[in-house]
Amino acid sequence: MADLTEEKYWDGIVNASLCKLFVLSALEETPMHGYALIQRIASMTDGFCVPTEGGLYPVLKEFEGCGCATVSSEVVEGRTRKVYALTEKGKRSLQAGLDAWEKAIPHLVRALRRSGK
């Protein structure tokens, strides 16, 4: 059973919630294959979020299915890899997600800081 008193538990909840935005943001920079995405997200977040393959690939499949990303096969360092690229819909989705979080964060912090006193 999870220990809700541990910050690591809550870090995981936050990471799961933000993973899709991190993926969209990384793909906005340049098309990437899965392993490069994992490395880029870890770098973007200073190691706070390091997606697992088991968590990343369902997100990429969802983005491909909804039209937020395309996938192509490319040879990268001698290996054929699936490379994901952000579409215009993906860019709009990133902006919508950022707008939602920017709107929510001040309310979240204010409400929880007040209730924690």
C-alpha positions as CSV (number, residue, x, y, z in Angstrom):
1,M,0.0,0.0,0.0
2,A,1.2,3.5,-0.9
3,D,2.5,5.8,1.9
4,L,0.7,9.0,1.3
5,T,3.0,10.8,3.8
6,E,5.9,10.3,1.4
7,E,6.7,13.2,-1.0
8,K,7.7,10.5,-3.6
9,Y,4.1,9.3,-3.8
10,W,2.9,12.8,-4.6
11,D,5.7,13.4,-7.1
12,G,4.4,10.4,-8.9
13,I,0.9,11.7,-9.0
14,V,2.1,15.1,-10.3
15,N,4.3,13.4,-12.9
16,A,1.4,11.2,-14.2
17,S,-0.8,14.3,-14.5
18,L,1.8,16.3,-16.4
19,C,3.4,13.6,-18.5
20,K,1.2,14.3,-21.6
21,L,2.2,18.0,-21.5
22,F,5.9,17.1,-21.2
23,V,5.6,14.8,-24.2
24,L,3.8,17.5,-26.2
25,S,6.4,20.1,-25.2
26,A,9.3,17.9,-26.1
27,L,7.8,17.0,-29.5
28,E,7.2,20.7,-30.2
29,E,11.0,21.2,-30.2
30,T,11.7,18.4,-32.7
31,P,10.5,14.9,-33.8
32,M,11.9,12.2,-31.6
33,H,11.9,8.5,-31.0
34,G,10.8,7.1,-27.6
35,Y,14.1,6.8,-25.9
36,A,15.1,10.3,-26.9
37,L,11.8,11.6,-25.6
38,I,12.5,10.0,-22.2
39,Q,15.9,11.6,-22.1
40,R,14.6,15.0,-23.2
41,I,11.8,15.0,-20.6
42,A,14.2,14.0,-17.9
43,S,16.4,16.9,-19.0
44,M,13.6,19.4,-19.3
45,T,12.4,18.7,-15.7
46,D,15.8,18.3,-14.1
47,G,15.1,14.7,-13.4
48,F,11.8,15.3,-11.7
49,C,9.9,13.4,-14.4
50,V,11.6,10.4,-16.1
51,P,8.9,8.6,-18.0
52,T,9.1,4.8,-18.3
53,E,8.6,3.1,-21.6
54,G,5.4,1.5,-20.1
55,G,4.1,5.0,-19.4
56,L,5.3,6.8,-22.5
57,Y,4.2,4.5,-25.3
58,P,0.5,4.4,-24.4
59,V,0.6,8.3,-24.4
60,L,2.3,8.3,-27.8
61,K,-0.3,5.8,-29.2
62,E,-3.1,8.0,-27.8
63,F,-1.6,11.1,-29.5
64,E,-1.2,9.3,-32.8
65,G,-4.9,8.1,-32.5
66,C,-6.3,11.5,-31.8
67,G,-4.2,13.3,-34.5
68,C,-1.9,15.1,-32.1
69,A,1.2,13.3,-33.4
70,T,2.3,11.4,-36.4
71,V,4.7,8.5,-36.5
72,S,7.2,7.4,-39.1
73,S,10.0,4.9,-39.3
74,E,13.5,6.2,-39.6
75,V,17.0,4.7,-39.2
76,V,18.6,6.2,-36.1
77,E,22.1,5.2,-35.3
78,G,21.7,2.1,-37.5
79,R,18.4,1.0,-36.0
80,T,14.9,1.4,-37.4
81,R,12.9,3.4,-34.9
82,K,9.5,5.0,-34.7
83,V,9.9,8.7,-34.7
84,Y,7.0,10.9,-33.4
85,A,6.3,14.4,-34.6
86,L,3.8,16.9,-33.3
87,T,0.9,18.0,-35.6
88,E,-0.9,21.4,-35.6
89,K,-3.6,19.7,-33.5
90,G,-0.8,18.6,-31.1
91,K,0.4,22.2,-30.8
92,R,-3.1,23.4,-30.0
93,S,-3.4,20.7,-27.5
94,L,-0.2,21.7,-25.8
95,Q,-1.4,25.3,-25.6
96,A,-4.8,24.2,-24.2
97,G,-3.1,22.1,-21.5
98,L,-0.7,24.9,-20.6
99,D,-3.6,27.3,-20.3
100,A,-5.6,24.9,-18.1
101,W,-2.6,24.4,-15.7
102,E,-1.8,28.1,-15.6
103,K,-5.4,28.8,-14.6
104,A,-5.5,26.0,-12.0
105,I,-2.1,26.4,-10.3
106,P,-2.8,29.7,-8.4
107,H,-6.1,28.3,-7.1
108,L,-4.6,25.0,-6.1
109,V,-1.8,26.6,-4.2
110,R,-4.0,29.2,-2.5
111,A,-6.7,26.7,-1.5
112,L,-4.3,24.1,-0.2
113,R,-2.0,26.6,1.6
114,R,-5.1,28.0,3.3
115,S,-6.5,24.6,4.3
116,G,-3.1,23.5,5.6
117,K,-2.9,26.2,8.3
